[in-house]
Amino acid sequence: MAIWSQLSTYLADQFGAALIVLCVLSALELMFPAGRQSVGGRVAGLAFWIIYLPVATLAMNGFGMMWQALGVRPLAVLHLDTDWAGPLAVLIGPVVGALVYDFFFYWYHRAQHRWFWRFHAVHHSIRELNTVNSYHHLSEVVFQSAGLMLPASLFLVDGGLGAPVVVVLIRFHASFIHSSTRLHLGPLRLFLCDNRFHRIHHSLEERHFDRNFGAFTTLWDRVFGTAHFPEPDEWPATGLEGVAQPETVGAWLALPMTIGRPAAPAHGAIPTAAAHGQI
């Protein structure tokens, strides 16, 4: 019973945090819109999140309990407590923690484009990309547990007092980079991803394929040669040519099974691993 009580509390926290993030960013989208967004699209996206969050919560907690039961310990831990960095640890800890996490996310994301594109393509099928419509397929929790959480758990950053900030920072930022608002980070984009930078990753234009994989920082894209910094007026259409954005729960769940993989994809079409998942 104690485990279920902890899970229910954690799930309530997840829903509460997600609701706050979605409300704040959706308000910014309405006040400073970068494009027209339909109410129906947002409602469908919200429905998908209501299904996705409990599954993700159970999967991530199950992964953590399994790791603990197996006695798996991190291979390396970077301590950023007050003895090491002084009062700045509150700031340094979250930033370094997010950088390390985003390094693993960057390579996990590239692996999705190479080997798990059929499932990840659901995320790329979104034509009305905004804060609410930043959903993934339900299978994402399975791939993320194995491809992201597992390696990331072996290299930890102990941010001390700043550790909770990392979780909030990553959650908020993951939604912000998908937001459809004129507000962006400007010059800070040289280091931090924003909605303009990440929109390139979702672009229908072939010249943008396999660009901007990072979610928190642009550093890893610059280091590994996949960065494309948008021009001031560069705000491309998103989605996948010939693939409709899911409008129902059934269409959302079934999309990976119905997506075709043509040998020679047309401009913006569903690409093969060689075309769109080039590493």
Secondary structure, DSSP 8 states (H G I E B T S, - for coil): -HHHHHHHHHHHHHHHHHHHHHHHHHHHHHHSBSS---HHHHHHHHHHHHHHHHHHHHHHHHHHHHHHHHT---SEEEE--HHHHGGGHHHHHHHHHHHHHHHHHHHHHHHHHHH-HHHHHHHHT-SS-SSTT----TTHHHHHIIIIIHHHHTEEEE-GGGHHHHHHHHHHHHHHTT--BS---GGGGGTB--HHHHHHHTBSSGGGTT----SSBSHHHHHTT------TT----BSBBTB----SHHHHHHHHHH----SS--TTB---HHHHS--
